[in-house]
Amino acid sequence: MRRYIGFRDFVQRDQRSLVGTGLLLTGSHEQAIRLALRAYRTVGLAWPPTPWEDPAAHAHTELYRAFLRKPTAAGATALVRLPPRRRLIAVACLHEGRTPAEMADILGLPAQTVESELAEALDELTKGDRKRLVNRFATQAGEASVPDLSGRALTVLRRRGRRKVLLTAAALTLLVAFIVTLTPQGQVWTTALAAGDRDSRASAASPLTASASPSPSGAAAGSAESSAGAVAAPTAWQAPRTAFVIRYAVPGRCPQQRPEAPWSGKYLCAGWTLNLVGGPTAEKGPLPASCGQGVCEHSVSVPDATRELGAGGTGTWVLAPALSRDGRRVAYLSAAERRYVAHDLPTGTKRYLSPVLAPADTEKGTSVSVSASGRYFTVALGERRLRTDFATGQTADLPGGTGTPAEKAAAWLDTEHPAWAASPAGRHAAAASPGKTGCVLHIVDAASRRTTGRFPLPALGDPTGCEVAGWLNAREVVVRMTDRASGEFLGFYRVGARSGEMHRVAGLPGDRGLVIGAATAP
């Protein structure tokens, strides 16, 4: 298979090191080989690696996680008698040269906890003699009996590919049989599907609040640090393959509990809900959509989309996903994978937009944006920017001084307007300011930094507050309006960027932080 070109050579180069590490962790050649094959399977599923990725480091990290999911121990050595996590920290730091900071990031623990576990392991194994323990580990790992695992690793990947094809064919066969059974006289089968939808309407009736929450209590659609400071990371989201499009995204509720400072770079809260819409004839795939008045609707929870990220001290960066204008693609910082990812709903394709992030990458803030065409995604990591072509998967650093006019004028816009939003092409920015009874919408030409439009918006009864929610398209801005005194939500309105003409946008909830995709779909 052309996709796995180079994979066999990689496994042959790396297998001795990986099995040696597995042998130290488990004390068994058989268990070490099983761990190695699981790690290679995970690396193979993401093959070929992106230019910035080290597949060997990826394999070793996956071996750590596979070991912690199901720890094993054979023999009666002092090392295998250690608790699994302490054993892993000792082997990773003393045998593989990982730093406590790296292991803290991999395990989601404070660096102080990792250093404490390492010190206790050293004391238990050699009374603190680090050099002696390093030499012992090297000798034991060098004794590993390592067969050629490349053929077995490729066989597992190919078998998985064949199994996927067979399952897809079986599912299609069952679907066809189901349709034929329900339509013996040729009646439209969507009416039968609508009858099945009635069973799911209880759960679909409140899609924004009933979305799956990654927390066990279900009280909040997010994940946060525990009192000990460890991240309860959600699972990585797998996008459904569907012709439905994303109309908007709303954030989940974040728990009030916070870890002790410092928390720079820590994932404090994750969880967004996507509202998907399509016509009755749209291919929705596995989605149990609820249809009415010619529109089908479904809500999907994205548990690993980061909402809040530690900014150092007790500060917080509030993040949002990027939605393409056509509603077919979504990008966000994954709290599960600790990197930016993008998904394409029609094809189910997933792209990585950044390497795994370290705390230093987000010290000065981070965000993701998408071009007007939906093809290019830009990740901002402080002053560094990465641009990914979704069509090819190629990612490159953007040289300083390049970017859209709004990106170049971002510092000035932040000074002039506390909250603003760039147009899809980045040529203009929109911001709102309070007036006596209503508010004023400002349209700024980002290249010249000149205000080209100033539109007073009418007050809706009492004094009205407003904030820019985003651009509906290149010509219209969406504004969220509230009662200035009570904070009551009054509605979303689209305002012409040239005329100031205002119309209500129906069907959008009043959640703050709402991100607009294909707001006028279907």
C-alpha positions as CSV (number, residue, x, y, z in Angstrom):
1,M,0.0,0.0,0.0
2,R,1.5,3.3,-1.1
3,R,0.4,5.0,2.0
4,Y,2.8,3.0,4.2
5,I,6.0,3.6,2.1
6,G,8.8,4.0,4.6
7,F,6.9,2.4,7.5
8,R,8.7,-0.9,7.3
9,D,12.1,0.7,7.4
10,F,11.0,2.9,10.3
11,V,9.9,-0.1,12.4
12,Q,13.1,-2.0,11.6
13,R,15.2,0.9,12.8
14,D,13.2,1.6,16.0
15,Q,12.0,-1.8,17.1
16,R,15.0,-2.7,19.3
17,S,14.8,0.5,21.3
18,L,11.0,0.2,21.7
19,V,11.0,-3.5,22.7
20,G,13.8,-2.8,25.1
21,T,11.8,-0.1,26.8
22,G,8.7,-2.4,26.9
23,L,10.9,-5.1,28.5
24,L,12.0,-2.8,31.3
25,L,8.3,-1.8,32.0
26,T,6.8,-5.3,31.9
27,G,9.7,-7.7,32.6
28,S,8.4,-10.0,29.8
29,H,9.6,-10.3,26.2
30,E,6.1,-11.3,25.1
31,Q,4.4,-8.4,26.8
32,A,7.0,-6.0,25.5
33,I,6.4,-7.1,21.9
34,R,2.7,-6.7,22.3
35,L,3.1,-3.2,23.6
36,A,5.4,-2.4,20.7
37,L,2.9,-3.7,18.1
38,R,0.1,-1.6,19.7
39,A,2.3,1.5,19.5
40,Y,3.3,0.8,15.9
41,R,-0.4,0.3,15.0
42,T,-1.2,3.8,16.3
43,V,1.7,5.4,14.5
44,G,0.8,3.5,11.3
45,L,-2.8,4.8,11.4
46,A,-1.4,8.3,11.2
47,W,1.2,7.4,8.6
48,P,2.9,9.2,6.8
49,P,4.1,11.6,9.6
50,T,3.9,15.3,9.2
51,P,7.2,17.1,8.6
52,W,7.6,18.2,12.2
53,E,6.7,14.8,13.7
54,D,9.2,12.3,15.0
55,P,7.6,8.9,14.5
56,A,10.0,7.3,17.0
57,A,9.0,9.7,19.8
58,H,5.3,9.2,18.8
59,A,5.8,5.4,19.1
60,H,7.4,5.6,22.5
61,T,4.7,7.9,23.8
62,E,2.0,5.5,22.6
63,L,3.8,2.7,24.3
64,Y,3.7,4.6,27.6
65,R,0.0,5.1,27.2
66,A,-0.7,1.5,26.2
67,F,1.3,0.3,29.3
68,L,-0.6,2.6,31.6
69,R,-4.0,1.5,30.2
70,K,-3.2,-2.1,31.1
71,P,-0.1,-2.4,33.3
72,T,1.6,-5.8,33.5
73,A,4.5,-7.1,35.5
74,A,6.4,-10.4,35.2
75,G,9.3,-11.5,37.4
76,A,10.2,-10.4,40.8
77,T,12.7,-7.6,40.2
78,A,12.6,-4.4,42.2
79,L,11.7,-2.4,39.1
80,V,8.5,-4.3,38.2
81,R,7.4,-4.2,41.9
82,L,7.2,-0.4,41.6
83,P,3.7,1.1,41.0
84,P,3.1,1.3,37.2
85,R,3.2,5.1,36.9
86,R,6.4,5.4,39.0
87,R,7.9,2.5,37.0
88,L,7.1,4.3,33.7
89,I,8.6,7.7,34.9
90,A,11.8,6.0,36.1
91,V,12.3,4.1,32.7
92,A,11.3,7.1,30.6
93,C,13.5,9.6,32.4
94,L,16.6,7.4,33.2
95,H,16.6,5.1,30.2
96,E,15.1,7.2,27.4
97,G,16.4,10.6,28.6
98,R,13.0,12.2,29.0
99,T,12.9,15.3,31.2
100,P,10.4,15.6,34.1
101,A,8.7,18.4,32.2
102,E,8.2,16.2,29.1
103,M,6.7,13.4,31.2
104,A,4.5,15.9,33.0
105,D,3.1,17.0,29.7
106,I,2.6,13.5,28.4
107,L,0.9,12.2,31.6
108,G,-1.0,15.4,32.4
109,L,0.7,15.8,35.8
110,P,2.4,18.7,37.5
111,A,6.2,18.7,37.0
112,Q,6.7,18.5,40.8
113,T,4.7,15.3,40.9
114,V,6.9,13.7,38.2
115,E,10.1,14.8,40.0
116,S,8.8,13.4,43.3
117,E,8.0,10.1,41.7
118,L,11.4,9.9,40.0
119,A,13.2,10.6,43.3
120,E,11.2,7.9,45.1
121,A,12.0,5.4,42.4
122,L,15.7,6.2,42.6
123,D,15.7,5.9,46.3
124,E,13.8,2.5,46.2
125,L,16.0,1.0,43.5
126,T,19.5,2.2,44.2
127,K,19.4,4.4,47.2
128,G,19.7,7.5,45.0
129,D,22.6,6.2,42.8
130,R,21.4,7.6,39.4
131,K,24.3,6.6,37.3
132,R,24.2,3.0,38.5
133,L,20.5,2.7,37.7
134,V,21.0,4.2,34.2
135,N,23.7,1.6,33.5
136,R,21.5,-1.2,34.8
137,F,18.6,-0.2,32.6
138,A,20.8,0.0,29.6
139,T,22.1,-3.5,30.2
140,Q,18.6,-5.0,30.8
141,A,17.1,-3.3,27.7
142,G,20.1,-4.5,25.6
143,E,19.2,-8.1,26.5
144,A,15.9,-7.9,24.7
145,S,15.3,-10.6,22.1
146,V,13.7,-8.7,19.2
147,P,12.3,-10.4,16.1
148,D,11.5,-8.4,13.0
149,L,8.2,-6.7,13.8
150,S,7.8,-4.8,10.5
151,G,5.9,-7.6,8.8
152,R,3.5,-8.1,11.7
153,A,2.9,-4.3,12.1
154,L,2.0,-4.0,8.4
155,T,-0.2,-7.0,8.5
156,V,-2.2,-5.5,11.4
157,L,-2.7,-2.2,9.5
158,R,-3.7,-4.0,6.2
159,R,-6.1,-6.3,8.1
160,R,-7.7,-3.2,9.7
161,G,-8.1,-1.7,6.2
162,R,-9.8,-4.8,4.9
163,R,-12.0,-5.1,7.9
164,K,-13.1,-1.5,7.4
165,V,-14.1,-2.2,3.8
166,L,-16.0,-5.3,4.8
167,L,-17.9,-3.5,7.6
168,T,-18.8,-0.7,5.2
169,A,-20.1,-3.2,2.6
170,A,-22.1,-5.0,5.3
171,A,-23.6,-1.8,6.5
172,L,-24.6,-0.7,3.0
173,T,-26.1,-4.2,2.4
174,L,-28.2,-4.0,5.6
175,L,-29.3,-0.4,4.7
176,V,-30.4,-1.5,1.2
177,A,-32.3,-4.4,2.7
178,F,-33.9,-2.2,5.3
179,I,-35.1,0.3,2.6
180,V,-36.4,-2.5,0.4
181,T,-38.3,-4.0,3.4
182,L,-39.9,-0.6,4.2
183,T,-40.8,0.2,0.6
184,P,-42.5,-2.8,-1.0
185,Q,-44.7,-0.6,-3.2
186,G,-42.2,2.1,-3.9
187,Q,-43.3,4.7,-1.3
188,V,-40.8,7.3,-0.3
189,W,-38.5,5.8,2.3
190,T,-37.9,9.0,4.1
191,T,-41.4,8.9,5.6
192,A,-40.5,5.7,7.3
193,L,-37.3,7.2,8.6
194,A,-39.3,10.1,10.0
195,A,-41.3,7.7,12.0
196,G,-38.0,6.4,13.5
197,D,-37.0,9.9,14.3
198,R,-39.9,10.3,16.7
199,D,-38.1,7.9,19.0
200,S,-35.1,10.1,19.2
201,R,-36.9,13.4,19.6
202,A,-36.8,13.3,23.4
203,S,-33.1,13.5,23.3
204,A,-33.0,15.8,20.3
205,A,-35.6,18.2,21.7
206,S,-32.9,20.2,23.6
207,P,-29.8,19.5,21.5
208,L,-27.6,22.2,23.1
209,T,-28.0,21.1,26.6
210,A,-28.4,17.4,26.2
211,S,-25.1,16.9,24.3
212,A,-22.8,14.4,25.7
213,S,-20.5,15.8,28.5
214,P,-17.1,14.3,29.1
215,S,-17.5,14.8,32.9
216,P,-18.9,11.8,34.8
217,S,-21.5,14.0,36.6
218,G,-22.8,15.4,33.3
219,A,-23.1,18.8,35.0
220,A,-20.8,20.5,32.5
221,A,-19.8,19.9,29.0
222,G,-16.1,20.3,29.6
223,S,-13.1,18.8,31.4
224,A,-11.0,20.6,34.0
225,E,-8.0,20.0,36.3
226,S,-8.7,17.8,39.3
227,S,-7.7,19.1,42.7
228,A,-4.4,17.3,42.4
229,G,-3.7,19.2,39.1
230,A,-4.0,16.3,36.7
231,V,-6.0,16.8,33.5
232,A,-8.9,14.5,33.0
233,A,-8.4,14.5,29.2
234,P,-11.4,13.8,27.0
235,T,-11.2,11.4,24.1
236,A,-10.3,12.7,20.6
237,W,-13.4,13.4,18.5
238,Q,-14.1,11.4,15.4
239,A,-16.2,13.5,13.0
240,P,-19.2,11.8,11.5
241,R,-19.2,11.5,7.7
242,T,-22.2,13.5,6.6
243,A,-23.5,15.9,4.0
244,F,-25.0,18.0,6.8
245,V,-23.2,21.3,7.5
246,I,-22.4,23.2,10.7
247,R,-24.7,26.1,11.3
248,Y,-23.1,27.2,14.5
249,A,-21.0,26.1,17.5
250,V,-21.7,26.9,21.2
251,P,-19.4,26.4,24.1
252,G,-20.1,24.0,27.0
253,R,-20.2,25.2,30.6
254,C,-16.9,25.2,32.3
255,P,-16.5,24.0,35.9
256,Q,-15.7,26.5,38.5
257,Q,-13.0,24.4,40.0
258,R,-9.5,25.4,39.0
259,P,-6.0,23.9,39.7
260,E,-3.5,25.7,41.9
261,A,-1.3,28.2,40.1
262,P,0.8,28.2,38.0
263,W,-1.3,26.6,35.2
264,S,0.4,28.0,32.1
265,G,-0.5,25.8,29.1
266,K,-2.9,23.6,31.0
267,Y,-6.2,22.6,29.4
268,L,-8.7,24.0,31.9
269,C,-12.0,23.3,30.1
270,A,-13.0,21.6,26.9
271,G,-16.3,20.8,25.1
272,W,-18.2,22.5,22.3
273,T,-21.5,21.5,20.6
274,L,-22.0,21.7,16.8
275,N,-25.4,22.3,15.4
276,L,-25.7,20.5,12.1
277,V,-28.4,21.2,9.5
278,G,-29.4,19.8,6.1
279,G,-32.3,19.3,3.8
280,P,-34.5,16.2,4.1
281,T,-32.7,14.6,1.1
282,A,-29.2,15.3,2.5
283,E,-27.1,12.2,3.3
284,K,-26.8,12.5,7.0
285,G,-24.8,9.2,7.6
286,P,-25.2,7.9,11.1
287,L,-26.8,11.1,12.5
288,P,-30.3,10.7,14.0
289,A,-31.6,14.0,12.7
290,S,-34.9,15.6,13.7
291,C,-36.7,17.0,10.7
292,G,-39.4,19.7,10.4
293,Q,-40.5,22.3,7.9
294,G,-38.1,21.0,5.2
295,V,-35.0,21.2,7.5
296,C,-33.3,18.4,9.4
297,E,-31.2,19.3,12.4
298,H,-28.8,17.4,14.7
299,S,-26.4,18.4,17.6
300,V,-23.0,16.8,17.9
301,S,-20.8,17.1,21.0
302,V,-17.0,17.7,20.4
303,P,-15.7,16.8,23.9
304,D,-12.0,17.6,23.2
305,A,-12.4,21.1,21.6
306,T,-10.6,23.4,24.1
307,R,-12.6,26.2,25.6
308,E,-10.2,27.6,28.2
309,L,-6.4,27.3,28.3
310,G,-4.1,28.4,31.2
311,A,-2.2,31.6,30.4
312,G,0.3,31.7,33.3
313,G,-0.4,32.7,36.9
314,T,-4.2,32.6,37.1
315,G,-4.8,34.0,33.7
316,T,-6.9,32.3,31.1
317,W,-7.0,32.2,27.3
318,V,-10.6,31.7,26.0
319,L,-10.4,29.7,22.7
320,A,-13.0,29.1,20.0
321,P,-13.1,26.7,17.0
322,A,-12.9,28.0,13.5
323,L,-15.8,27.1,11.1
324,S,-15.6,27.4,7.4
325,R,-18.2,29.6,5.7
326,D,-19.8,26.7,4.0
327,G,-20.1,24.8,7.3
328,R,-18.2,21.8,6.1
329,R,-15.0,22.1,8.1
330,V,-14.2,22.7,11.8
331,A,-10.8,23.3,13.4
332,Y,-9.9,23.5,17.1
333,L,-7.2,22.9,19.7
334,S,-7.7,19.3,20.9
335,A,-7.4,18.8,24.6
336,A,-7.0,15.0,24.0
337,E,-4.2,15.3,21.4
338,R,-2.8,18.6,22.6
339,R,-2.5,20.0,19.1
340,Y,-4.7,21.8,16.5
341,V,-6.8,19.5,14.3
342,A,-9.3,20.1,11.5
343,H,-12.1,17.9,10.3
344,D,-14.0,17.8,7.0
345,L,-17.5,16.4,7.5
346,P,-18.4,15.3,3.9
347,T,-15.3,13.1,3.6
348,G,-14.4,12.4,7.3
349,T,-10.9,13.6,6.6
350,K,-8.8,14.8,9.5
351,R,-5.7,17.0,9.3
352,Y,-3.2,18.0,12.0
353,L,-2.5,21.8,11.9
354,S,0.3,22.0,14.4
355,P,2.8,19.8,16.3
356,V,2.0,18.8,19.9
357,L,2.1,22.1,21.9
358,A,4.3,22.8,24.8
359,P,3.3,25.4,27.4
360,A,5.8,27.9,25.9
361,D,3.9,27.8,22.6
362,T,0.8,29.4,24.1
363,E,2.4,31.9,26.6
364,K,1.4,34.8,24.3
365,G,-1.9,33.4,23.2
366,T,-3.1,31.1,20.5
367,S,-5.9,30.8,18.0
368,V,-7.0,29.2,14.8
369,S,-8.7,30.8,11.7
370,V,-9.9,29.6,8.3
371,S,-9.7,31.3,4.9
372,A,-12.9,32.4,3.1
373,S,-12.6,29.4,0.8
374,G,-12.3,26.9,3.7
375,R,-9.1,25.5,2.3
376,Y,-6.4,27.2,4.4
377,F,-6.2,27.1,8.2
378,T,-3.9,29.4,10.1
379,V,-2.7,28.6,13.7
380,A,-1.3,31.5,15.7
381,L,1.2,30.5,18.5
382,G,2.2,33.9,19.9
383,E,4.1,35.6,17.1
384,R,4.6,32.3,15.1
385,R,1.9,31.4,12.6
386,L,1.5,28.0,10.8
387,R,-0.6,27.7,7.6
388,T,-2.0,24.3,6.5
389,D,-3.5,23.6,3.1
390,F,-6.3,21.2,3.9
391,A,-6.3,19.8,0.4
392,T,-2.7,18.5,0.6
393,G,-2.1,18.4,4.3
394,Q,1.0,20.5,3.9
395,T,1.9,22.9,6.7
396,A,4.4,25.7,6.6
397,D,5.6,28.6,8.8
398,L,4.4,32.0,7.6
399,P,7.3,34.5,7.4
400,G,7.0,37.6,9.5
401,G,5.1,40.4,7.9
402,T,2.8,38.2,5.8
403,G,-0.8,37.5,6.3
404,T,-4.1,39.2,5.8
405,P,-4.5,43.0,6.5
406,A,-6.5,42.2,9.6
407,E,-3.7,39.8,10.9
408,K,-1.1,42.6,10.3
409,A,-3.2,45.2,12.1
410,A,-4.2,42.9,15.0
411,A,-2.2,44.8,17.6
412,W,-3.6,48.2,16.6
413,L,-7.2,46.8,16.4
414,D,-6.8,45.3,20.0
415,T,-5.9,48.8,21.2
416,E,-8.7,50.6,19.4
417,H,-11.5,48.1,19.9
418,P,-11.6,45.6,22.9
419,A,-13.5,43.1,20.7
420,W,-13.5,42.9,17.0
421,A,-13.9,40.3,14.2
422,A,-12.1,40.0,10.8
423,S,-14.0,39.6,7.6
424,P,-13.7,36.2,5.8
425,A,-10.9,37.6,3.5
426,G,-9.3,39.6,6.3
427,R,-9.6,42.9,4.5
428,H,-12.0,44.5,7.1
429,A,-12.7,44.3,10.8
430,A,-16.0,44.9,12.6
431,A,-16.4,46.2,16.2
432,A,-19.2,47.6,18.3
433,S,-19.2,50.4,20.8
434,P,-22.0,51.6,23.2
435,G,-24.2,54.6,22.4
436,K,-26.7,56.5,24.6
437,T,-29.5,54.1,24.0
438,G,-28.3,51.7,21.4
439,C,-24.8,50.9,20.0
440,V,-22.6,51.8,17.0
441,L,-21.2,49.3,14.6
442,H,-17.8,50.3,13.2
443,I,-16.4,48.9,9.9
444,V,-12.6,49.3,9.6
445,D,-10.4,49.0,6.5
446,A,-7.6,46.9,8.1
447,A,-4.9,47.9,5.5
448,S,-5.4,51.7,5.9
449,R,-6.7,51.5,9.5
450,R,-9.5,53.9,8.5
451,T,-13.1,53.6,9.6
452,T,-15.2,53.2,6.4
453,G,-18.6,52.7,8.0
454,R,-20.2,53.9,11.3
455,F,-23.7,52.7,11.7
456,P,-25.9,53.5,14.8
457,L,-28.0,50.5,15.6
458,P,-31.5,51.1,16.9
459,A,-32.3,50.3,20.6
460,L,-34.7,47.5,21.0
461,G,-36.8,49.0,23.8
462,D,-34.6,49.7,26.8
463,P,-30.9,50.8,26.3
464,T,-29.3,48.0,24.2
465,G,-25.9,46.5,24.3
466,C,-24.3,44.6,21.4
467,E,-21.2,42.7,20.5
468,V,-20.0,41.5,17.1
469,A,-20.4,37.7,16.8
470,G,-18.7,37.4,13.4
471,W,-19.2,37.9,9.7
472,L,-22.0,36.1,8.0
473,N,-20.3,36.7,4.6
474,A,-18.1,39.3,3.0
475,R,-20.9,41.9,3.1
476,E,-22.8,41.3,6.4
477,V,-21.8,41.3,10.1
478,V,-23.7,39.4,12.7
479,V,-24.3,41.3,16.0
480,R,-25.6,39.8,19.3
481,M,-27.9,42.3,21.0
482,T,-28.9,42.3,24.7
483,D,-30.7,44.5,27.2
484,R,-28.0,46.6,28.7
485,A,-29.5,46.7,32.2
486,S,-30.7,43.1,32.7
487,G,-28.4,41.3,30.2
488,E,-31.4,39.6,28.6
489,F,-30.7,38.2,25.2
490,L,-32.7,40.1,22.5
491,G,-31.5,38.3,19.3
492,F,-28.9,38.1,16.6
493,Y,-29.0,40.6,13.7
494,R,-27.2,40.8,10.5
495,V,-26.0,44.3,9.5
496,G,-24.9,45.3,6.0
497,A,-21.2,46.4,6.2
498,R,-21.9,49.1,3.5
499,S,-25.5,50.0,4.1
500,G,-26.1,49.4,7.8
501,E,-29.4,47.7,7.0
502,M,-30.3,45.3,9.8
503,H,-32.3,42.1,9.7
504,R,-32.9,39.5,12.4
505,V,-31.1,36.1,12.1
506,A,-33.6,33.4,13.2
507,G,-32.8,30.1,14.8
508,L,-29.6,31.1,16.7
509,P,-29.5,30.5,20.5
510,G,-28.5,33.3,22.8
511,D,-25.2,31.7,24.1
512,R,-22.3,34.0,24.4
513,G,-19.3,32.8,22.5
514,L,-21.4,31.4,19.7
515,V,-19.3,30.8,16.5
516,I,-21.1,31.1,13.2
517,G,-20.6,28.6,10.3
518,A,-23.2,28.3,7.6
519,A,-25.8,30.4,9.5
520,T,-28.2,30.6,6.6
521,A,-28.1,26.9,5.7
522,P,-29.8,24.9,4.3
